[in-house]
Amino acid sequence: MQFLIRGGRVVDPAHGIDDKLDILTDGGKIVRLGKGLTADAAQVLDASGLIAAPGLVDMHVHLREPGFEAKETVATGCAAAARGGVTTLVAMPNTRPATDCPDIVKLVCGKAAPTGINVLPAGAVTVGQKGQQLTDFAALKTAGVPALTDDGVPIQNLALLRRAMQEAKALGLPLLDHCEDRDMVQNYAVNEGEVSKRLDLPGRPAIAEELQIMRDVMLAEDTGAYVHVCHISTAKGVDIVRQAKARGVHVTCETCPQYFTLTEEEVLRQGAMARVNPPLRTQADLEAIRAGLADGTIDAIVTDHAPHTAEEKAKLLPDAPSGMVGLETSLALALTGLYHTGLLPLRRVLALMTASPAALLGLDKGTLGEGRDADLVLFDPDREWVIDKEQFVSKGRNTPFHGRTVRGKVKYTISRGMIIYQEG
Ligand SMILES: [Zn+2]
């Protein structure tokens, strides 16, 4: 199957390309990139008025299968990814059973194969994510995991964490860490601050995140391991990473659209729908996140796509689970919040969602070029639309962005040369 994608503005941050070019794909690969291409046998896709970019790489997604199929399955999560322009994703291991051995890696990959999405399961750091016994990192690496993480249940035993870093370093695997001190945050629902005071609820303090980032930075420096801070949300957290990078520590970080778009005030309006870990923070934090994205301290935009059932999210704020879906809205929210506001050039926004996360994980993805996989997203950067959770193909409808007007709409998603999503 050949496709000739004609007349689009090709933006490929990895190669510094931003030009009106045609793209010819054949058998899952990009075979030519150039002006005025022709190919008699190819199906033509008219991309005039659209941006053609590498398929998005989302390195933080909860697909929930095995174990929590009422929230999401690999199939529905991958359909949501396709609708959002995401062609490669890292699936978090907090399933049941957890992805702590090669069998579960194989199971998730097997379920993902027919979807067309490149799903890379991350391996758990500890058996059952219980924080007690390290998994077999070498076996997980052989099974294909790109990284290790106990996301959601961060390791509190520092001797164990230090040994995990030493072993991960020896195998060249990054450690992705959800940075919040568990004793300080318990199962609290909101940021500690004005809103927690107003609601008379205990809060999750920013210091709980910052201490753990500092701890990880120091252990990374000590062991030489590569640590990646998940979903960074506080101003001081960004500053710690900025300073560590300047010292040459191998640390990177990611954030999510909710942290550069919403503040803790959203909890007053939307209750449990705005509950997420780490929690939505203050306006000053939001601005620091935006500054970190602009100056290169923050390396990737991810979703932390965390579907829950309607019943679960209908619980009262202190009892509802944390998390929000994001795969179907991340590109639009990033374009709306960062590009259309003039904060970041388009190329930089796309780099944060393609080439940069691919590079962090050592993946041969996130870029266009002859001979590369034909993973692409074609989108209209200016099209205004209203986010409607009823239109989601994810099982999860838990978004705080329902009803929000955004700019930037995915028209086609192509993975390994096949159209896996087409608008309408
Ligand atoms: Zn997390």
Residues whose N, C-alpha, C, O or C-beta is under 5 A from the ligand:
A	BS01	ZN	D151 G152 H178 C230 N277
